[in-house]
Amino acid sequence: MKTYLGVDGGGSKTAFMLIDESGRVLASHTEATAYYLEIGWDELRNMLARGLHATLDGGSVPAASLDFAFLGLPAYGEDSRLLARFDALPAPPLTSGRYRCGNDAACGWAGALACEDGISLVAGTGSIGYGEYQGRTARAGGWGELFSDEGSAYWMAREALSIFSRMSDGRMARGLWYDLVRQHFGLQPDLDLCAAIYGDGAAGRSQIATLAPLVSRAAHAGDVQIMTLFFRAADELAKIVQAVYDRLDIPVGTHVNVSHSGGMFSERELLLEPFLANLSRDPRRYRAVSPRLPPVAGAALYAAKLSGAPLSAQAIGRLESDLAPDR
């Protein structure tokens, strides 16, 4: 029985899944962030080794017997000088030639669309759009937290903190968000926020992204400035999908499946519905579909596809059925 391993590396957590060719889940495992700019190369290598060993051991599959693996890693492909370094990370324990590394955006696409042509948008700690169409691939967004990742948890938190600074010094009318930030950080005075973000033990990317639920709370409570921020996020995410569509050179009038994944879309009224409404008004032809599988399962499916032995429709259906309660 052939076996495939998928790794979905994220800004907050890294998921591992081992499946067989019948679509049966043999083992799964979770580790911390795979963002090398935050944890460094040594910890990234150690984390991947722990996760790979734990997953293979959990499924009683020796590394030498694994047929293929795909590892989706954040920031992969964003510095051509580092590609060889990324590609060397999984070996050992994995066998050279039996795995491939790529950007984690491919995991979202492969899971959401079960490796079929279309576009997937990920909005979690970061954000990125990725699509495949008749062998062509394209991505948009995902240029990193300093000047991109629009609509992501980090972007929401960063933009909301900017709103707080404006509320504090009088450039913007104060709303509930102002009070929530003061309470959350125990600020006295407001400028102590600088110490909380930039000072000793400065908040990293993942820590700042964890402020997103607080931002959502302000929007649900009716803070106008924060509600407007969610509308901006929906618009930015729609533009990412539009850019991928155009870069894939899809023929005019062709309907293309579009799906999504990532924690930000759990905000249905604040983000998902406005995002879908933006797509419905676009002259490009989209068919919004629900994600079929989580990104980590997509990574395992993609491993099978890259090996030249894609899972059958029946096997994919079994995988969907087995994972449905956990989604």
ABEGO torsion letter per residue (X at the ends): XBBBBBBBBBAABBBBBBBBAAGBBABBBBBBBABAAAAEAAAAAAAAAAAAAAAAAAAGBBAAABABBBBBBBGBGABAAAAAAAAAAAOOABBBGABBBBBAAAAAAAAAAGGBBEBBBBBBABBBBBBBBGGBBBBBEGAEAAABGBGBAAAAAAAAAAAAAAAAAGABBBBAAAAAAAAAAGBOBAAAAAAAAABBGBBBAAAAAAAAAAAAAAAAAGBAAAAAAAAAAAAAAAAAAAAAAAAAGBBBGBBBBBBBBEAAAABAAAAAAAAAAAAAABABBBBBBBBABBAAAAAAAAAAAAAGBBBBAAAAAAAAAAAAAAX
